[in-house]
């Protein structure tokens, strides 16, 4: 199956140290992941990433060629906590 992917829930915090995010759940169905996010404590922010299985997804800087992130990854933000607190 070319189109295989998983949905991963990450806690996203602004801590000033790396990593400031960590995974807490993995699902094969988007709606199930969102339902679980809705049950989580609202004192944190979450991100939901759709990650491909058995496929690399690096993003390289066009000029320097340096590996700088993820390419073509669908993600959603669930901001319950204001970062300005």
N, C-alpha and C positions, 0 to 999 in steps of 0.2 A: 504494500500500500504506500503510494507516494505521499499521500496527504496526511500521514499520521502526525498527531501532535498531542500535547498534554497542556492542561491549564494549571499554573503554579501560583499559589497565593504567597505573596511576600509581605512582611511587616516592613514599613518604611518609616525610619526615624531620622531626625536631624540631630545627630549626636556630635558631629565634628570629628568622628573617628571612622575609619574604614574597617569592615563594611558597616554601613548604616542601614542595612536591610538584611533580611534573612527569610528563607522559605519556611512556611508552616503547614502547607497542604498541597497535594497534587491530585488532580482530577482529570478524567477523560471527557467530561461533559461540562461545558461553560455554565449552564444554568445551575448545576449542582454546586460549582465553585462559588458563584454569586450568592446562592442561598446560604452557604457556610459563612461567607463574608458578612452577610446581614446579621448573623448570630454572634459575631465576634465583639469584644469590648470596643466601645466607641472612643476610647482614650488614645487610640493609635490610628495611623494612616496605613492603608494597604494598597498594594498593586497586584493586579492579576495579569500575568503574562502567558501568552499562547506560545509555547516552545515546540519546535519541530523535533521529532524523534528520528534518530539515525541520519541526521543531517547537520553539518556545520553552519553557523550563521554569524561569522565574524564581520565586522565593518572596519575597513582600513581607510585611513586618511588619504584623500586623493593625491595630495602633493607629497607628503612625507612617506607614505606607505606604512606608517605605524598603525598597529592594531589599537583601535580606540573605543570599540563598543560592539553592539549587536546590530545586525542589519535585518530590516524587514520583519521585526518582531511586533506583533500586535500586543498592546498593553492598555490596561484601563486603570484609572486612579480612583480610589475610594477614600476621600479626605473627610475624616470625621473629626480629627484634632487639628486645630490651627497651629501652624509652625511658629507663629509669632508669640505663643504663650511663654 
